[in-house]
Amino acid sequence: MTTWVRCFWGEEAVWFYFELDADGYVIRQVELQEPGSKALTAASLAEWQEAQRDGRSAEYESVYGLTAEPPISEWEGHDPQSLSADEFEIVWSTARGELQDRQRRPSS
């Protein structure tokens, strides 16, 4: 069963949003930096695996980042809060759009 959670890491002021498979492994991950909820990561494990097969993993990571590898049950110091699928999708689509817009803008 797929679940969705979020956790706040106070040391870096980052919200982590996760879509997890039945075993607690991350399927998709969003990281938002406070203040302002700036998107840092909006990565999909399946997309990254496809990019890796195609030799584009570095390009993918430079835009979207990576997902966490260990299952959530092995993490320490987090306090996950449940989310609905809809809540996660709103955060996901907003973060993806922000990262894609940033990628399209010419460097200063």
C-alpha positions in Angstrom: 0.0 0.0 0.0 1.3 3.4 -0.9 1.5 6.0 1.9 2.4 9.7 2.0 4.2 11.5 4.8 6.1 14.6 5.6 8.8 15.4 8.2 10.6 18.6 9.2 14.3 18.6 9.7 14.9 21.6 12.0 18.7 21.7 11.6 18.5 22.6 8.0 14.9 24.1 8.1 13.8 21.6 5.4 10.4 19.9 4.9 10.6 16.4 3.4 7.6 15.0 1.6 7.6 11.3 0.8 5.6 8.9 -1.2 6.4 5.4 0.2 5.8 1.9 -1.1 4.4 -0.9 1.2 7.9 -1.6 2.5 8.6 2.0 3.4 11.0 2.7 0.5 10.8 6.2 -1.1 9.1 6.2 -4.5 9.0 10.0 -4.8 10.5 12.7 -2.6 10.2 16.5 -2.3 12.4 18.8 -0.2 11.3 22.3 0.5 13.7 24.9 2.2 12.2 27.3 4.7 11.4 30.1 4.7 9.5 30.4 1.5 9.3 26.7 0.7 11.9 26.8 -2.0 12.0 23.5 -3.9 15.4 21.7 -3.5 14.4 18.2 -4.7 11.4 16.6 -6.5 12.8 13.2 -7.5 11.2 10.0 -8.6 12.9 6.7 -8.1 11.4 5.3 -11.4 12.5 8.4 -13.4 16.0 8.2 -11.9 16.3 4.5 -12.7 15.2 5.2 -16.3 17.7 8.1 -16.6 20.5 5.8 -15.2 19.7 3.2 -17.8 19.8 5.9 -20.5 23.1 7.3 -19.2 21.4 10.6 -18.1 21.5 10.2 -14.3 23.8 13.2 -13.7 21.5 15.4 -15.8 18.4 14.1 -13.9 20.1 14.6 -10.5 21.2 18.2 -11.4 17.5 19.2 -12.0 15.5 17.0 -9.6 17.9 15.5 -7.1 17.7 12.0 -5.7 15.4 10.0 -3.4 16.5 8.6 -0.1 17.7 5.0 -0.3 17.0 3.3 3.1 13.4 2.5 4.1 11.8 5.0 6.4 11.7 2.4 9.2 15.5 2.7 9.5 15.6 6.5 9.9 16.2 8.1 13.3 15.1 11.5 14.5 12.1 12.0 12.3 8.4 12.5 13.2 6.4 11.7 10.1 3.0 13.2 9.7 0.5 11.5 7.4 -0.6 13.2 4.2 -3.3 12.4 1.7 -2.4 11.5 -1.9 -3.9 14.8 -3.0 -1.8 16.8 -0.5 1.3 15.1 -1.8 0.4 15.7 -5.4 -0.1 19.4 -4.9 3.4 19.7 -3.3 4.9 17.4 -6.0 3.5 19.4 -8.9 4.4 22.7 -7.4 8.0 21.7 -6.7 8.5 20.0 -10.1 7.3 23.2 -11.8 9.6 25.3 -9.8 12.6 23.1 -10.5 11.8 22.9 -14.3 11.4 26.7 -14.4 14.7 27.2 -12.7 16.3 24.8 -15.2 14.9 26.7 -18.2 16.1 30.2 -17.0 19.5 31.3 -18.3 22.2 31.5 -15.7 23.2 35.0 -14.6 
